[in-house]
């Protein structure tokens, strides 16, 4: 789209340059007519001086008009002479040279690195981020970008990747070795016995509590009502249940106390024996190993695991969507705080600033050739795709105003040279 203001300025500059040329032409014609019709008056030296000035101005103005016009249009339009319409005829060259100029001068590796080192981006970013309003604005932008990304992401590839990752991880796991190793760690230095002591203590404490005893009594009452209905109607079932519960609690408490006091209690010995046997089977018994591997394979290919993994993805996505949609979501709030904290650190820590600036400079220097090649190619292709007439029009619109001043200057300078040549001519006649 044409810039109206630039078009008006170009039109005004053209009228001014043409006016200067017409003034010179009118003066030249008027003096020539005067010399023809009034030879006595036409022989005056001052009239000859004005004629030569106007003649030289006319030549200079016309020459500059041709030079300027030849840049943007064919002259004449029907059968143009060579080296006119220069911009349109050299569109490819202009595109290539401009692209190379931008690439070499603006995106050279040294120029980019110098720009980064001189601008101190880390400190500038820190000064901007340490203001809470700026940090919150950036956090909101990132949060909104995540919301858009979340809506366009397809769940199927994510679920497939998760399934594949879990399947690959589980399929390479030797459950027998892991279970055997875990049990060795658990039983080392009698750790399992200390764990058993804690379980016994907790169980003893639970048995001494009234709710537990009442629970046992209620179960006994239910048992009597179910298994001995007739006898339950005759006997005091409530009293019997309470007594039975008391006896059961007392018996269990004594058993647990015996186990807790005696490190060589048969139950402890049997526990050690069974654990040693289980560890030995897991390490040396191929049937035990195969059973665990079969369990692993059934787990990998089970629908339950697939549904569980799909549920994880759906729950995470739902949580993210709800959190991102909230103005006070965890992600947005924490991201804003983190950005503000990072801004304060960048502002205060000189070493951190230097490190960040260095890494930005290295990254920019590394990326500069690729970016330069991309931009240069984009500039070249864009210019080459333009219509030739439109290209000429756009260039003339931007620099044509100054070129019209060249026409005015050419007219004036031509006139001054004409006057100077007339003076030299008269001086030679005077000295001869």
TORPA-545535 format. One record per residue (C-alpha): x, y, z; residue in one letter. Coordinates in steps of 0.05 Angstrom, whole numbers, padded with zeros to 5 digits, always signed. Example, Ala and Ser with C-alpha at 12.3 -4.5 7.8 and 13.67 -1.06 7.14 Angstrom:
+00246-00090+00156A
+00273-00021+00143S
This chain:
+00000+00000+00000X
+00027+00068-00020X
+00045+00118+00035X
+00001+00179+00021X
+00048+00228+00056X
+00109+00203+00018X
+00071+00206-00047X
+00052+00278-00034X
+00123+00297-00016X
+00150+00263-00079X
+00098+00299-00123X
+00116+00366-00092X
+00191+00354-00102X
+00178+00336-00175X
+00139+00400-00186X
+00195+00441-00156X
+00249+00409-00199X
+00206+00415-00261X
+00192+00488-00245X
+00267+00503-00241X
+00277+00469-00308X
+00219+00508-00339X
+00246+00574-00313X
+00314+00559-00345X
+00280+00539-00410X
+00236+00601-00411X
+00294+00648-00399X
+00335+00613-00453X
+00277+00618-00504X
+00261+00690-00486X
+00334+00713-00495X
+00341+00673-00560X
+00278+00706-00588X
+00303+00775-00565X
+00371+00765-00599X
+00335+00744-00663X
+00284+00801-00664X
+00328+00855-00632X
+00400+00844-00654X
+00423+00909-00623X
+00396+00891-00555X
+00416+00818-00561X
+00489+00836-00567X
+00494+00862-00496X
+00544+00823-00454X
+00498+00816-00394X
+00443+00786-00438X
+00493+00737-00467X
+00514+00719-00395X
+00442+00705-00375X
+00431+00664-00438X
+00492+00621-00425X
+00472+00611-00352X
+00401+00590-00372X
+00428+00546-00428X
+00477+00510-00381X
+00423+00505-00328X
+00376+00475-00379X
+00428+00423-00400X
+00445+00405-00329X
+00372+00400-00308X
+00354+00357-00368X
+00414+00312-00358X
+00396+00300-00284X
+00323+00290-00303X
+00344+00235-00351X
+00391+00204-00300X
+00338+00203-00245X
+00281+00180-00290X
+00323+00125-00321X
+00329+00093-00253X
+00254+00079-00247X
+00223+00077-00317X
+00241+00061-00390X
+00257+00122-00434X
+00221+00125-00481X
+00168+00077-00458X
+00155+00044-00526X
+00227+00032-00550X
+00272+00047-00489X
+00345+00061-00499X
+00396+00018-00462X
+00410+00029-00389X
+00342+00058-00371X
+00291+00028-00323X
+00352+00006-00283X
+00316-00015-00219X
+00267-00062-00253X
+00319-00091-00300X
+00366-00106-00241X
+00314-00132-00193X
+00350-00198-00182X
+00417-00164-00171X
+00386-00114-00123X
+00353-00171-00084X
+00418-00210-00080X
+00462-00150-00061X
+00413-00126-00008X
+00408-00195+00022X
+00484-00203+00024X
+00491-00133+00054X
+00443-00149+00111X
+00476-00217+00121X
+00548-00190+00122X
+00538-00125+00159X
+00481-00138+00208X
+00485-00212+00224X
+00560-00224+00222X
+00582-00266+00282X
+00628-00212+00309X
+00575-00158+00301X
+00523-00200+00338X
+00571-00216+00394X
+00592-00143+00400X
+00519-00122+00403X
+00504-00172+00459X
+00566-00154+00500X
+00552-00080+00494X
+00478-00083+00511X
+00485-00124+00576X
+00420-00163+00565X
+00422-00199+00632X
+00422-00135+00672X
+00368-00105+00628X
+00324-00167+00636X
+00337-00167+00711X
+00317-00094+00719X
+00253-00108+00681X
+00235-00173+00717X
+00248-00149+00788X
+00184-00107+00783X
+00126-00151+00803X
+00080-00123+00750X
+00128-00142+00695X
+00141-00211+00724X
+00066-00224+00730X
+00054-00199+00659X
+00106-00247+00632X
+00079-00304+00676X
+00010-00291+00648X
+00036-00293+00577X
+00072-00359+00590X
+00010-00386+00626X
-00035-00367+00567X
+00014-00398+00519X
+00012-00463+00559X
-00064-00461+00557X
-00063-00456+00481X
-00011-00510+00476X
-00051-00556+00522X
-00113-00550+00478X
-00076-00567+00413X
-00035-00625+00441X
-00061-00693+00421X
-00067-00742+00479X
-00056-00804+00436X
+00019-00795+00424X
+00030-00778+00497X
-00007-00839+00521X
+00029-00882+00470X
+00097-00855+00492X
+00079-00867+00565X
+00055-00938+00552X
+00118-00953+00511X
+00163-00924+00564X
+00131-00962+00620X
+00129-01027+00579X
+00203-01020+00561X
+00222-01004+00632X
+00183-01061+00663X
+00203-01112+00610X
+00277-01102+00627X
+00266-01109+00702X
+00287-01174+00735X
+00236-01177+00791X
+00271-01236+00824X
+00336-01198+00832X
+00301-01135+00856X
+00257-01172+00907X
+00316-01214+00932X
+00360-01153+00938X
+00306-01114+00975X
+00294-01171+01023X
+00369-01177+01036X
+00370-01104+01055X
+00308-01113+01098X
+00337-01173+01136X
+00408-01147+01143X
+00430-01142+01216X
+00361-01165+01239X
+00323-01105+01212X
+00262-01147+01198X
+00261-01169+01271X
+00261-01097+01294X
+00205-01084+01246X
+00168-01144+01275X
+00177-01114+01345X
+00145-01050+01323X
+00087-01087+01291X
+00077-01128+01355X
+00079-01066+01399X
+00028-01031+01356X
-00016-01093+01355X
-00011-01100+01431X
-00031-01027+01440X
-00089-01036+01394X
-00114-01098+01432X
-00114-01060+01497X
-00160-01006+01470X
-00235-01011+01486X
-00259-01002+01414X
-00218-01063+01393X
-00246-01106+01449X
-00316-01082+01434X
-00305-01100+01360X
-00284-01171+01380X
-00344-01178+01426X
-00392-01155+01371X
-00362-01206+01323X
-00371-01261+01374X
-00443-01241+01385X
-00455-01243+01310X
-00422-01311+01307X
-00467-01339+01361X
-00529-01311+01328X
-00508-01341+01261X
-00480-01409+01281X
-00518-01424+01346X
-00585-01389+01341X
-00622-01432+01391X
-00566-01434+01441X
-00557-01359+01434X
-00630-01348+01457X
-00618-01388+01521X
-00548-01366+01540X
-00528-01294+01558X
-00495-01281+01491X
-00474-01210+01509X
-00437-01233+01572X
-00406-01291+01536X
-00382-01247+01480X
-00350-01198+01528X
-00316-01254+01566X
-00294-01286+01501X
-00266-01221+01477X
-00229-01211+01542X
-00201-01282+01539X
-00180-01274+01466X
-00146-01207+01480X
-00110-01236+01540X
-00086-01296+01501X
-00063-01255+01442X
-00028-01206+01488X
+00010-01262+01523X
+00030-01293+01456X
+00054-01226+01430X
+00091-01212+01495X
+00126-01279+01490X
+00147-01265+01419X
+00171-01196+01437X
+00212-01220+01497X
+00244-01281+01465X
+00293-01267+01408X
+00294-01341+01394X
+00219-01351+01394X
+00197-01405+01345X
+00156-01354+01306X
+00218-01310+01298X
+00260-01371+01278X
+00207-01393+01228X
+00204-01322+01200X
+00280-01323+01189X
+00276-01392+01158X
+00221-01373+01109X
+00255-01308+01090X
+00322-01343+01077X
+00286-01396+01036X
+00249-01343+00996X
+00313-01304+00982X
+00349-01368+00962X
+00292-01387+00915X
+00292-01318+00883X
+00367-01322+00871X
+00375-01395+00849X
+00307-01425+00834X
+00290-01416+00761X
+00217-01433+00773X
+00210-01378+00824X
+00244-01329+00778X
+00199-01349+00720X
+00137-01340+00763X
+00156-01269+00779X
+00173-01255+00706X
+00106-01284+00685X
+00072-01238+00735X
+00111-01180+00706X
+00091-01197+00635X
+00017-01204+00654X
+00022-01136+00688X
+00053-01104+00626X
-00001-01129+00579X
-00060-01121+00626X
-00117-01074+00611X
-00115-01050+00683X
-00045-01021+00674X
-00065-00988+00608X
-00127-00957+00640X
-00085-00935+00699X
-00034-00900+00654X
-00089-00868+00613X
-00121-00844+00677X
-00055-00812+00698X
-00051-00773+00633X
-00123-00751+00637X
-00117-00730+00710X
-00053-00690+00697X
-00083-00656+00637X
-00147-00639+00675X
-00107-00611+00733X
-00064-00570+00686X
-00124-00543+00649X
-00160-00523+00714X
-00097-00492+00743X
-00079-00453+00681X
-00150-00428+00674X
-00149-00399+00744X
-00123-00329+00755X
-00091-00352+00820X
-00067-00419+00794X
-00005-00450+00824X
+00034-00448+00759X
+00020-00375+00745X
+00032-00351+00817X
+00096-00391+00827X
+00122-00374+00758X
+00111-00300+00772X
+00148-00305+00839X
+00205-00344+00807X
+00212-00293+00751X
+00214-00236+00800X
+00265-00272+00843X
+00307-00287+00781X
+00303-00213+00762X
+00329-00192+00831X
+00386-00242+00826X
+00405-00218+00757X
+00405-00146+00781X
+00447-00158+00843X
+00495-00214+00822X
+00549-00187+00776X
+00580-00255+00764X
+00512-00283+00745X
+00503-00225+00696X
+00570-00238+00664X
+00555-00313+00659X
+00487-00301+00627X
+00514-00248+00579X
+00570-00296+00559X
+00522-00353+00545X
+00475-00307+00506X
+00534-00282+00466X
+00558-00352+00451X
+00487-00374+00432X
+00478-00313+00388X
+00545-00323+00355X
+00527-00396+00342X
+00458-00379+00315X
+00479-00318+00275X
+00501-00355+00211X
+00436-00396+00209X
+00393-00335+00223X
+00432-00293+00173X
+00424-00345+00119X
+00350-00350+00133X
+00338-00275+00133X
+00381-00264+00072X
+00343-00317+00034X
+00277-00288+00057X
+00297-00217+00035X
+00321-00242-00033X
+00259-00284-00047X
+00213-00229-00023X
+00244-00176-00068X
+00247-00224-00127X
+00173-00239-00118X
+00152-00166-00123X
+00126-00137-00188X
+00182-00099-00223X
+00139-00037-00231X
+00119-00040-00158X
+00191-00047-00137X
+00211+00015-00176X
+00152+00053-00148X
+00169+00035-00076X
+00242+00054-00084X
+00224+00119-00118X
+00173+00134-00064X
+00226+00128-00009X
+00286+00162-00042X
+00254+00199-00100X
+00245+00264-00060X
+00320+00270-00050X
+00333+00252-00123X
+00288+00309-00145X
+00332+00355-00104X
+00390+00328-00146X
+00352+00353-00207X
+00345+00422-00175X
+00418+00422-00156X
+00438+00400-00226X
+00399+00459-00255X
+00430+00509-00208X
+00500+00481-00213X
+00494+00477-00289X
+00475+00551-00290X
+00534+00570-00245X
+00581+00531-00290X
+00552+00566-00351X
+00565+00633-00318X
+00635+00613-00300X
+00649+00590-00371X
+00623+00656-00398X
+00669+00693-00352X
+00729+00651-00374X
+00710+00664-00447X
+00706+00739-00436X
+00772+00739-00399X
+00806+00703-00456X
+00778+00754-00506X
+00801+00810-00461X
+00872+00783-00454X
+00879+00766-00528X
